[in-house]
Amino acid sequence: MSVSPRAGGAVSTASPRDYFDLMKPRVMTLVVFTGLAGLVAAPVDMNIVSAAIAILALAVGAGAAGALNMAYDSDIDAVMKRTRLRPIPRGVVSRENAYAFGIVAALGACLLMAMATNYVAAGLLAFSIFFYSVIYTMVLKRSTPQNIVIGGAAGAFPPMIGWACATGDVSWNSILLFLIIFLWTPPHSWALALYKAGDYSAAKVPMMPVAKGAPYTRIQIVLYTFAYLAASLSPLTTGLGGVVYAVASVIGGALFFTLAIRVGLSRAGDANAAEDELYAVRAGDKAARDLFAYSIAHLTLLFAALLIEHGLAAYIPLSRIWGA
C-alpha cells in the first residue's frame, strides 16, 4: 500500500537512481564544474588526492541541498508540469526519507570537506547548503519575486569554495567568480520563467513574470545582462583571465547580449498557456528559450576558459601557443 508523498508516508519503491535524482544531477554537474574551475584557478597547488576528495564533497553537498529543496517543495513540484515526475511527486520517495537523506549527505559533505581541505572551505560549503535549502527554498521562493536574485547566491558559491579549498581563504578574484554566477542567475532563470510562467502561476510561486508581468521581466533581463557581462570581463582586469578567457568573454558575451536584447524586444511570456513538455515553446517565446539555453553554454564557456588557462598552462605554457 502506497501513501501520498505529500502526506509524508513511508514508501518502499525507491531505487538508488531515485535518490540520485533527488540530488538534482544537472545542477550538481554545473556546481562541480565551476567549483573545479575555482580550485584550479587558485594560485596555490593542491594535492591531487585532496582536490579529488574536495570536489566529491562539493558534489555531495550540492546534491544534499537539492534533496532538501525537493523535500520542502514537493507540494508545488506535484503541481508544476516540469517537476511533477520528480521522485517525491511520483511517490517513490517520501518527504521524510528525502529530508533524512539530504541532512545526512550535507553533514557528511561538510565533514569530508573539513578533513580533506580546511575549515574555510567547509564553512562556505555548509553556508551554501543552508542558504539554498533554508533561505532560498523555505523563505524567499514563495514570498518575493526577488527570490532568484537573492537566492542566486547559493549557486554562486562553488568557485569560491573551490578557491578556498586550495588557498584556505577568500580573495578578490574568488569574489569576482562569485559575482559572475550571481549576476548570471537572474537572466538565466527569468528566461525560463518567461515561457514557463503558467507553471509558476499554477503553483503560486511569485517568479518575476507572475508577480510583475512579462514586459517588466524582459526589461530586468536586459539590465541584469549588462551587469553580468561587465562582471564576466572583470577577471581580465586582475590577471585571472588571459587570452582564452578574453575570447570566451568578449565574443561569447556579444552573443549573450544579442540574445538578451532579442528577448527585450520580443513578446516572450505575454501568453501564459501551460505546455505539456518541459521545453515545449510557443513561437512568441522562442527568444526566451534561446537565451535560457545559451546562458548555460556561456557560463560553461567562461569557466572552461579558466580551466584551460590555469590547468593546461601547468603543462603547456600558453605563451608558447600564442607566440608571446
C-alpha positions in Angstrom: 0.0 0.0 0.0 1.5 3.4 -1.0 0.9 6.6 0.8 0.7 10.0 -0.8 4.1 11.7 -0.7 2.5 14.9 0.4 1.2 13.1 3.4 4.7 12.1 4.2 4.1 8.4 4.4 6.7 5.8 4.1 7.3 4.3 0.7 9.4 1.3 -0.3 9.7 1.6 -4.1 12.7 3.9 -4.3 15.8 2.8 -6.2 19.3 4.2 -6.0 18.5 6.2 -9.2 15.6 7.8 -7.4 17.8 9.1 -4.6 20.4 10.2 -7.2 17.6 12.2 -9.0 16.8 13.8 -5.6 20.3 15.4 -5.8 19.5 17.3 -9.0 22.3 15.9 -11.0 22.2 18.5 -13.8 22.6 21.3 -11.2 25.3 19.3 -9.5 27.3 19.0 -12.7 27.4 22.7 -13.1 28.3 23.1 -9.4 31.2 20.7 -9.7 32.4 22.2 -12.9 32.5 25.8 -11.6 33.9 24.6 -8.3 36.7 22.8 -10.1 37.5 25.9 -12.1 37.8 27.9 -8.9 40.1 25.3 -7.4 42.3 25.1 -10.5 42.4 28.9 -11.0 43.6 29.5 -7.4 47.3 30.5 -7.2 48.2 27.5 -4.9 48.9 24.0 -6.0 46.8 21.4 -4.2 47.5 17.7 -3.6 45.5 15.8 -6.3 44.0 13.4 -3.8 42.8 16.2 -1.5 41.5 18.0 -4.5 39.5 15.0 -5.7 38.0 14.5 -2.3 37.2 18.2 -2.1 35.3 18.0 -5.4 33.5 14.9 -4.2 32.4 16.7 -1.1 31.3 19.7 -3.1 29.2 17.4 -5.3 27.6 15.6 -2.4 26.9 19.0 -0.7 25.2 20.3 -3.8 23.2 17.1 -4.0 22.2 17.4 -0.4 20.9 20.9 -1.0 18.9 19.6 -4.0 17.4 16.8 -1.9 16.3 19.2 0.9 14.9 21.6 -1.8 12.8 18.8 -3.3 11.6 17.6 0.1 10.3 21.0 1.0 8.9 21.9 -2.5 7.3 18.5 -3.1 3.8 20.1 -2.9 4.5 22.6 -5.7 6.6 20.1 -7.6 3.4 18.0 -7.9 1.6 20.9 -9.5 4.2 22.0 -12.0 4.4 20.1 -15.2 8.2 20.4 -15.4 8.7 18.9 -11.9 5.8 16.5 -11.5 8.0 13.5 -12.4 10.5 14.1 -9.6 10.8 11.2 -7.1 8.6 12.6 -4.3 5.6 13.7 -6.5 5.9 10.3 -8.2 5.5 8.7 -4.8 8.7 6.6 -4.9 10.5 8.6 -2.1 8.8 10.0 1.0 9.4 13.6 2.2 10.8 12.2 5.5 13.3 10.0 3.7 14.3 12.9 1.4 14.9 15.1 4.4 16.9 12.4 6.1 18.9 11.7 3.0 19.6 15.4 2.5 20.6 16.1 6.1 23.0 13.1 6.3 24.5 14.0 2.9 25.0 17.6 4.0 26.7 16.7 7.3 28.9 14.1 5.5 29.9 16.5 2.8 30.9 19.3 5.2 32.8 16.8 7.4 34.6 15.4 4.4 35.5 18.9 3.2 36.9 19.9 6.5 39.0 16.7 6.8 40.3 17.0 3.2 40.9 20.7 3.0 40.3 23.4 5.6 37.6 24.9 7.8 37.1 27.9 5.5 36.1 25.7 2.5 34.0 23.5 4.8 32.3 26.6 6.3 31.5 28.0 2.9 30.1 24.7 1.8 27.9 24.5 4.9 26.6 28.0 4.5 25.8 27.5 0.8 23.8 24.4 1.6 21.9 26.3 4.4 21.4 29.3 2.1 19.8 27.2 -0.7 17.8 24.9 1.4 16.6 27.3 4.0 17.0 31.0 2.9 16.0 30.4 -0.7 13.8 27.4 -0.6 11.9 28.0 2.6 12.0 31.8 2.9 12.4 33.5 -0.4 11.0 31.3 -3.1 7.3 31.6 -2.1 7.4 35.1 -0.7 9.1 37.5 -3.2 9.7 38.0 -6.9 13.3 38.7 -5.9 13.7 35.1 -4.8 16.1 34.1 -7.6 18.1 37.3 -7.3 18.9 36.9 -3.6 18.7 33.1 -3.7 21.1 33.0 -6.6 24.0 33.5 -4.1 23.7 29.8 -3.2 24.7 28.7 -6.7 27.5 31.3 -6.9 29.5 29.8 -4.0 31.1 26.8 -5.7 34.0 28.6 -7.4 34.7 30.5 -4.1 34.6 27.1 -2.3 37.0 25.6 -4.8 39.3 28.6 -4.4 39.2 28.3 -0.6 40.0 24.5 -0.9 43.4 25.4 -2.4 44.2 28.6 -0.6 42.3 28.5 2.7 40.9 32.0 2.2 38.6 34.2 0.2 40.3 36.6 -2.2 39.2 39.3 -4.5 39.4 37.0 -7.5 37.2 34.4 -5.9 34.7 37.1 -5.1 34.7 38.0 -8.8 33.9 34.4 -9.7 31.1 34.5 -7.2 29.7 37.7 -8.8 29.8 36.3 -12.3 27.5 33.4 -11.3 25.4 35.6 -9.0 24.6 38.1 -11.8 24.2 35.4 -14.4 21.4 33.7 -12.4 18.6 36.3 -12.9 18.7 36.5 -16.8 19.1 32.7 -17.0 16.3 31.9 -14.6 13.9 34.6 -15.8 14.3 33.5 -19.4 13.0 30.1 -18.3 10.3 31.7 -16.2 9.0 33.7 -19.1 8.0 30.7 -21.1 7.0 28.6 -18.0 5.1 31.3 -16.3 1.9 29.2 -16.4 3.6 26.5 -14.3 4.8 29.0 -11.7 1.4 30.7 -11.6 -0.4 27.4 -11.0 2.0 26.6 -8.1 1.6 30.1 -6.7 5.3 30.8 -6.9 5.9 34.6 -7.4 8.5 34.4 -10.0 9.1 37.7 -11.7 6.8 37.1 -14.8 4.0 36.1 -12.5 4.4 38.9 -9.9 5.4 41.8 -12.1 4.4 40.7 -15.6 6.3 39.7 -18.7 7.2 43.2 -20.0 8.8 44.1 -16.7 10.7 40.8 -16.6 12.1 41.3 -20.1 13.5 44.7 -19.1 15.1 43.2 -16.0 16.7 40.5 -18.1 18.3 43.2 -20.3 19.5 45.2 -17.3 21.0 42.2 -15.5 22.6 41.1 -18.7 24.6 44.4 -18.7 25.7 43.7 -15.1 26.5 40.1 -15.8 28.6 40.8 -18.9 30.5 43.6 -17.1 31.3 41.1 -14.3 32.3 38.5 -16.8 35.0 40.8 -18.1 36.4 41.6 -14.6 38.9 38.7 -14.5 40.7 40.4 -17.4 41.4 43.4 -15.2 43.0 41.3 -12.3 45.1 38.9 -14.4 42.9 35.9 -13.5 41.7 35.7 -17.1 44.1 35.5 -20.1 43.8 35.4 -23.9 41.5 32.3 -23.9 39.2 33.8 -21.4 39.2 37.1 -23.2 37.9 35.4 -26.4 35.3 33.5 -24.5 34.0 36.5 -22.5 34.1 39.1 -25.4 32.8 37.0 -28.3 30.6 34.8 -26.2 29.3 37.8 -24.3 28.4 39.6 -27.5 26.1 36.7 -28.5 24.6 36.7 -25.0 23.9 40.4 -25.3 22.3 39.9 -28.7 20.0 37.2 -27.4 19.1 39.3 -24.3 18.2 42.3 -26.5 16.1 39.9 -28.7 14.2 38.9 -25.5 13.8 42.5 -24.6 12.2 43.3 -27.9 10.1 40.2 -28.1 6.7 39.4 -26.5 8.1 36.4 -24.7 5.9 35.4 -21.8 2.9 37.6 -22.8 0.7 34.5 -23.2 0.8 32.1 -20.2 -0.8 29.0 -21.5 0.8 25.9 -20.0 2.7 23.4 -22.1 2.8 19.6 -21.8 6.6 19.2 -22.3 9.4 20.8 -20.3 11.0 22.6 -23.2 7.9 23.0 -25.5 7.8 26.6 -26.5 5.3 28.8 -28.2 6.5 30.7 -31.2 6.5 34.0 -29.3 8.7 32.6 -26.5 11.5 31.3 -28.7 13.7 34.2 -27.8 13.5 33.4 -24.1 14.1 29.7 -24.8 17.2 30.5 -26.8 18.6 32.8 -24.1 18.0 30.2 -21.5 19.8 27.5 -23.4 22.7 29.7 -24.4 23.1 31.2 -21.0 24.2 27.7 -19.7 26.6 27.4 -22.6 28.1 30.8 -22.0 28.7 30.3 -18.3 30.3 26.9 -19.1 32.5 28.5 -21.7 33.8 31.1 -19.2 34.8 28.6 -16.6 36.1 26.2 -19.2 38.4 29.0 -20.4 39.7 29.4 -16.8 40.3 25.6 -16.6 42.2 25.7 -19.9 44.4 28.6 -18.9 45.2 27.6 -15.4 45.1 23.9 -15.8 46.6 23.3 -19.2 49.2 26.1 -18.6 50.7 23.9 -15.9 51.9 21.6 -18.6 51.9 23.7 -21.8 52.7 27.4 -21.2 50.1 29.4 -23.2 52.8 31.9 -24.1 54.2 29.2 -26.5 50.8 28.8 -28.1 50.2 32.5 -28.7 53.8 33.2 -29.5 54.2 35.8 -26.7 
